[in-house]
Structures are given as C-alpha cells and as structure tokens.
Amino acid sequence: MRFTSIPMAFIALGVAALASQAYGQASAQALKATLSGPAEKPAGDPQGSGTASFQVDPAKGEVCYTLQVSKIAPATMAHIHKAPPGAAGPVVVPLAAPDASGKSAGCAKADAAVLTAIQETPSDYYVNVHNAAFPGGAVRGQLTK
C-alpha cells in the first residue's frame, strides 16, 4: 500500500468550507420568476409578461438582478415583496424599474436576514413591476429556484 500526503492547504480549505456551512454563511443562490398580469393581486395587465433572474447573496448583503417585461405601459417601480401566491405583501427589496425598452438590471442592497429567508423559501416572495395604469402592479411572478 502506498499513501500519499495531502497538502495542508487542501485540508484547511475543506475545514473552512465545512465551517462556513455549519455556521450558516450562505453563498449566492440563483433564483428566477416568470411574470404575468393575471398573477398580480389584484389583477394586473392581462397582456403583460416578463422574466426575472436573481443572484441572492446574503454574505454581501445584496441581490443582483435582471428584469425583462413586455406588453405593459412604461414601468414606474419594481420590487421583491414577501407574500405567498395569491396574496399581496410588503416590499422587502426595491429594484430599479425597467426602462422604456422593458429592461432593468443592477444590484440592490438588502438585509442579510431577509436575503437568507428568500433563499430558504423563495416561493414566499414575488417580484412585480408597477406602472401608472396598474399602480398595484402590472405583472408579477413568484420566485423559484
């Protein structure tokens, strides 16, 4: 039998990775949403649609995102809210409203505890985009992994 030694650097990296998992230091997680007017509560723009993708990173205290909406009047606001499907809820992360082309991208700062909760149960959160015609929300989609 031949044994080879494992460099201490590899052992240290493994221990650090296990320790960060044990102490709940979450890493960035990708989430997405498919937006539609009928999913909004109360109902939004029946023709509206869109997509959203997120990188949620509690360690950095930020969520980076891209939004794309179509078939709605110009957007005025966009947010992540806390509420299950079929219910309206409070804003937990403000996002930049899509521009005239229907696109928005960026990173928003947020409380690490909120971002950890979003990672743990994304279906308890939704993203929506508002406009003047639908101030309560033109399109909405629940977050998913």
C-alpha positions as CSV (number, residue, x, y, z in Angstrom):
1,M,0.0,0.0,0.0
2,R,1.2,3.4,-0.8
3,F,-0.1,6.5,1.0
4,T,0.4,10.0,-0.3
5,S,0.2,13.0,1.9
6,I,-2.5,15.6,1.3
7,P,-1.1,19.2,1.4
8,M,-2.2,21.1,4.4
9,A,-3.7,23.9,2.3
10,F,-6.3,21.5,0.9
11,I,-7.2,20.3,4.4
12,A,-7.5,23.9,5.5
13,L,-9.8,24.8,2.6
14,G,-12.0,21.8,3.3
15,V,-12.3,22.7,7.0
16,A,-13.1,26.4,6.2
17,A,-15.8,25.3,3.7
18,L,-17.4,23.0,6.3
19,A,-17.2,25.6,9.0
20,S,-18.9,28.2,6.8
21,Q,-21.7,25.8,6.1
22,A,-22.0,24.9,9.8
23,Y,-22.3,28.5,10.9
24,G,-25.0,29.3,8.2
25,Q,-22.9,31.5,6.0
26,A,-24.9,31.1,2.8
27,S,-23.4,31.6,-0.6
28,A,-25.0,33.3,-3.6
29,Q,-28.0,31.5,-5.0
30,A,-29.7,31.8,-8.4
31,L,-33.5,32.4,-8.4
32,K,-35.9,33.2,-11.2
33,A,-39.5,34.3,-11.8
34,T,-41.9,34.3,-14.8
35,L,-44.1,37.4,-14.6
36,S,-47.7,37.8,-15.9
37,G,-50.5,40.3,-15.4
38,P,-53.1,37.7,-14.3
39,A,-50.7,36.5,-11.5
40,E,-50.8,40.0,-9.9
41,K,-53.2,40.6,-7.0
42,P,-55.4,42.5,-7.7
43,A,-55.1,41.5,-11.3
44,G,-52.6,43.4,-13.4
45,D,-52.3,44.0,-17.1
46,P,-53.8,41.0,-18.9
47,Q,-51.4,41.3,-21.8
48,G,-48.3,41.8,-19.7
49,S,-45.5,39.3,-19.3
50,G,-41.8,39.1,-18.3
51,T,-38.9,37.3,-16.7
52,A,-36.6,38.0,-13.8
53,S,-33.4,36.4,-12.7
54,F,-31.6,37.0,-9.4
55,Q,-28.3,36.2,-7.6
56,V,-29.2,36.4,-3.9
57,D,-26.0,36.8,-1.8
58,P,-26.6,37.3,2.0
59,A,-22.9,37.4,2.7
60,K,-22.6,40.6,0.5
61,G,-26.0,41.9,1.6
62,E,-27.1,42.2,-2.0
63,V,-29.3,40.8,-4.7
64,C,-28.3,41.3,-8.3
65,Y,-31.0,41.0,-10.9
66,T,-32.2,41.4,-14.5
67,L,-35.8,42.1,-15.3
68,Q,-37.4,42.0,-18.8
69,V,-41.1,43.0,-19.2
70,S,-43.2,43.4,-22.3
71,K,-46.7,44.4,-23.4
72,I,-47.2,46.8,-20.5
73,A,-47.2,50.6,-20.3
74,P,-43.9,52.2,-19.1
75,A,-42.8,50.9,-15.7
76,T,-42.6,53.2,-12.7
77,M,-41.4,50.8,-10.0
78,A,-40.2,47.3,-9.3
79,H,-39.8,45.3,-6.1
80,I,-39.4,42.0,-4.3
81,H,-42.3,41.5,-1.9
82,K,-43.0,39.0,0.8
83,A,-46.2,37.0,0.3
84,P,-47.2,33.6,-1.0
85,P,-49.1,33.1,-4.3
86,G,-52.4,34.8,-4.4
87,A,-51.6,37.4,-1.7
88,A,-50.2,40.9,-1.7
89,G,-47.4,41.7,0.7
90,P,-44.8,44.3,1.8
91,V,-41.8,45.4,-0.2
92,V,-38.6,43.8,1.1
93,V,-36.2,44.7,-1.7
94,P,-36.6,47.7,-4.0
95,L,-35.4,47.3,-7.6
96,A,-34.9,49.7,-10.5
97,A,-37.9,50.0,-12.7
98,P,-37.5,48.7,-16.3
99,D,-36.6,51.4,-18.8
100,A,-38.6,52.2,-22.0
101,S,-37.3,49.0,-23.6
102,G,-38.7,47.0,-20.8
103,K,-35.2,46.1,-19.3
104,S,-33.7,46.7,-15.9
105,A,-30.5,45.3,-14.3
106,G,-28.5,46.0,-11.2
107,C,-27.7,45.1,-7.7
108,A,-29.7,46.2,-4.6
109,K,-28.6,46.2,-1.0
110,A,-30.8,44.4,1.5
111,D,-30.6,43.0,5.0
112,A,-28.7,39.7,5.2
113,A,-31.5,38.1,7.2
114,V,-34.1,39.0,4.5
115,L,-31.9,37.6,1.8
116,T,-31.3,34.3,3.8
117,A,-35.1,34.0,4.2
118,I,-35.6,34.5,0.4
119,Q,-33.0,31.8,-0.3
120,E,-34.6,29.4,2.2
121,T,-38.2,29.8,0.9
122,P,-38.2,31.7,-2.4
123,S,-41.9,30.8,-3.1
124,D,-42.8,33.0,-0.2
125,Y,-41.6,36.0,-2.2
126,Y,-42.6,37.6,-5.5
127,V,-41.3,40.2,-7.9
128,N,-43.6,42.7,-9.5
129,V,-43.4,45.7,-11.8
130,H,-45.7,48.7,-11.4
131,N,-46.9,51.4,-13.9
132,A,-49.4,54.3,-13.9
133,A,-52.2,52.1,-15.4
134,F,-51.6,49.4,-12.7
135,P,-50.2,51.1,-9.6
136,G,-50.7,48.0,-7.5
137,G,-48.6,46.0,-10.1
138,A,-48.8,45.3,-13.8
139,V,-47.0,42.0,-13.8
140,R,-46.0,39.6,-11.0
141,G,-44.1,36.3,-10.6
142,Q,-43.2,34.1,-7.6
143,L,-39.6,33.4,-7.0
144,T,-38.3,29.8,-7.7
145,K,-35.0,28.0,-7.7
